[in-house]
Structures are given as structure tokens and as C-alpha cells.
Amino acid sequence: MSELLFAAAAGAPMAAGWSVHALRLTRRIESARRDPLTGLWTRDAFTERAERRLSLRPVAVYLVDLNRFKQINDTHGHAAGDAVIRATGRRLAEWAVDHSAVVGRLGGDEFAALAPVSSHAHLTETLHRLSEALEQPVETVDRVLDVSASIGAVGANPRTEQVVLSELLRLADEQMYRAKRCEAPWSNALSLEKECLTVHGRRAGRSGTYGGAGVAA
């Protein structure tokens, strides 16, 4: 019995060491899946989590693009641009807590979110709240910058229709550009029908598209 107790006591520090190592490794992996500037999920990590939630209940997918972000960068410098991105990430993270959402930074000044919704009225309410959260001035070291965003959204119910995250993001992208064209804070799709021409799976005119006329999706 004493030998068994001795062996257990000797192995305890080793087990504890492995536990600490595993915890550190888990944290390191998770950190690598976070955007370093905002702390939000990266594109791949967002996609993974959003797809898991997509099959559970009615949801809305949101695409957020900051207005005149290039002008902020060109006029006030990249430090000011980074401050705007960080503030936007913080506001999205706070909104996500209140709305049980998963949020990611897709790149540049483009963000995406997925959150549960119960009706079109609920979707409209969440859009109002998101727009209000994002359209707040950002204070930097030497100035206050006016910030606004264009938001596109589309609702989906996996219980009654087949839904694919990439399609929902594309539809939200169309609505976001509709809002930007109309100088409105947001626009939401009331159906899953595509409204814009696409090239190679992206809205015609988006970066990454090229050549000839768009092909109707």
C-alpha cells in the first residue's frame, strides 16, 4: 500500500505539469484563432462556429462594412485607422454578448456576425441596436473621429429551409451594398433570393471579381 501511495505521490506533479501544458496549448491555439487587433474570431474560426449554430434555430447573418475607412487611414494615418478597427471590434463584442451572437473580423474593415432571431421585427430591432452601437465617435490621442457603418442582414430558418452560410453571407453582402448605395445605416433581405449579379461567387464589383459581365447566380 505504501508503495502505491508513493507512486501516486510521485506521479502527481507530472500529471499536474501535463495539465498546465495542455491548458497553455489550448489557450495558444485559441489565441491564434483570434484577430490580434480586435480579439474577435478570425474568418475561419467565425465560419466554424457560425456553421455549428446555423442548424439549431432561426438566425440572422450580418455583414458590417465601415464607411469612409480608407479616407480615415489616408487622412489621419494607420494608427487612427487601427483605433477605429479596435473600437468597432469592442462594440461588436459587447453587442454579441447582449444578443448571443458569434462575431468575426473577415479582414480589413469588414466584419460578420450570426445571432438568433425570432421574427422580422426582432431582426429590425437588432439592426437598430447594432447600428446605434457602431455609429459612435472614436477618440484617439489627438482627435475625435466620426464613425459609421453600412450593415446588411438576412434571416434564415433552418427548420423550414435549406441554408448555407456562404449563401447567407453573400445575400447579407448584397444588402450591405444596398445600404451603402442608399446611404442608409442598414438593409435587410426579406427572402433568400439573390438580387445582384455575381462573378465567381462574389457580388460583381467586389474585390476579387474580374472580367466581363456578371453571371446571374
Solvent accessible surface area in square Angstrom, and as a share of the most:
residue,aa,sasa,rsa
1,M,169,0.75
2,S,84,0.54
3,E,143,0.64
4,L,124,0.62
5,L,115,0.57
6,F,152,0.63
7,A,60,0.47
8,A,68,0.53
9,A,66,0.51
10,A,61,0.48
11,G,33,0.32
12,A,56,0.43
13,P,90,0.57
14,M,133,0.60
15,A,61,0.47
16,A,56,0.43
17,G,40,0.38
18,W,165,0.58
19,S,71,0.46
20,V,69,0.40
21,H,97,0.43
22,A,54,0.42
23,L,89,0.44
24,R,152,0.55
25,L,83,0.41
26,T,81,0.47
27,R,155,0.57
28,R,166,0.61
29,I,98,0.50
30,E,78,0.35
31,S,72,0.46
32,A,82,0.63
33,R,67,0.25
34,R,81,0.29
35,D,16,0.08
36,P,136,0.85
37,L,46,0.23
38,T,24,0.14
39,G,38,0.37
40,L,9,0.04
41,W,32,0.11
42,T,40,0.23
43,R,115,0.42
44,D,106,0.55
45,A,0,0.00
46,F,1,0.00
47,T,43,0.25
48,E,73,0.33
49,R,49,0.18
50,A,0,0.00
51,E,95,0.43
52,R,139,0.51
53,R,90,0.33
54,L,11,0.05
55,S,83,0.53
56,L,119,0.59
57,R,117,0.43
58,P,31,0.19
59,V,2,0.01
60,A,0,0.00
61,V,0,0.00
62,Y,0,0.00
63,L,6,0.03
64,V,1,0.00
65,D,18,0.09
66,L,5,0.03
67,N,30,0.15
68,R,154,0.56
69,F,31,0.13
70,K,148,0.63
71,Q,109,0.48
72,I,19,0.10
73,N,29,0.15
74,D,101,0.52
75,T,90,0.52
76,H,66,0.29
77,G,29,0.28
78,H,137,0.61
79,A,82,0.63
80,A,6,0.04
81,G,1,0.01
82,D,56,0.29
83,A,17,0.13
84,V,0,0.00
85,I,2,0.01
86,R,109,0.40
87,A,3,0.02
88,T,1,0.01
89,G,0,0.00
90,R,133,0.48
91,R,31,0.11
92,L,1,0.00
93,A,42,0.33
94,E,102,0.46
95,W,10,0.03
96,A,13,0.10
97,V,123,0.70
98,D,114,0.59
99,H,33,0.15
100,S,70,0.45
101,A,13,0.10
102,V,7,0.04
103,V,7,0.04
104,G,0,0.00
105,R,42,0.15
106,L,21,0.10
107,G,36,0.35
108,G,46,0.44
109,D,29,0.15
110,E,20,0.09
111,F,0,0.00
112,A,1,0.01
113,A,0,0.00
114,L,1,0.00
115,A,0,0.00
116,P,22,0.14
117,V,11,0.06
118,S,92,0.59
119,S,57,0.37
120,H,104,0.46
121,A,79,0.61
122,H,57,0.26
123,L,2,0.01
124,T,45,0.26
125,E,83,0.37
126,T,2,0.01
127,L,0,0.00
128,H,92,0.41
129,R,129,0.47
130,L,0,0.00
131,S,11,0.07
132,E,112,0.50
133,A,33,0.25
134,L,2,0.01
135,E,69,0.31
136,Q,85,0.38
137,P,70,0.44
138,V,7,0.04
139,E,139,0.62
140,T,33,0.19
141,V,159,0.91
142,D,102,0.53
143,R,89,0.33
144,V,92,0.53
145,L,11,0.05
146,D,122,0.63
147,V,14,0.08
148,S,20,0.13
149,A,2,0.01
150,S,2,0.01
151,I,1,0.00
152,G,0,0.00
153,A,0,0.00
154,V,0,0.00
155,G,21,0.20
156,A,8,0.06
157,N,42,0.22
158,P,31,0.19
159,R,170,0.62
160,T,110,0.64
161,E,64,0.29
162,Q,166,0.74
163,V,26,0.15
164,V,76,0.44
165,L,5,0.03
166,S,71,0.46
167,E,57,0.25
168,L,2,0.01
169,L,32,0.16
170,R,38,0.14
171,L,6,0.03
172,A,0,0.00
173,D,10,0.05
174,E,2,0.01
175,Q,2,0.01
176,M,0,0.00
177,Y,46,0.18
178,R,97,0.35
179,A,1,0.01
180,K,60,0.26
181,R,148,0.54
182,C,92,0.55
183,E,159,0.71
184,A,35,0.27
185,P,59,0.37
186,W,50,0.17
187,S,15,0.09
188,N,28,0.14
189,A,6,0.05
190,L,131,0.65
191,S,61,0.39
192,L,53,0.26
193,E,128,0.58
194,K,71,0.30
195,E,94,0.42
196,C,32,0.19
197,L,92,0.46
198,T,8,0.05
199,V,16,0.09
200,H,130,0.58
201,G,43,0.41
202,R,91,0.33
203,R,30,0.11
204,A,35,0.27
205,G,70,0.67
206,R,30,0.11
207,S,93,0.60
208,G,61,0.59
209,T,27,0.16
210,Y,153,0.58
211,G,60,0.58
212,G,79,0.76
213,A,94,0.73
214,G,20,0.19
215,V,111,0.64
216,A,77,0.60
217,A,76,0.59
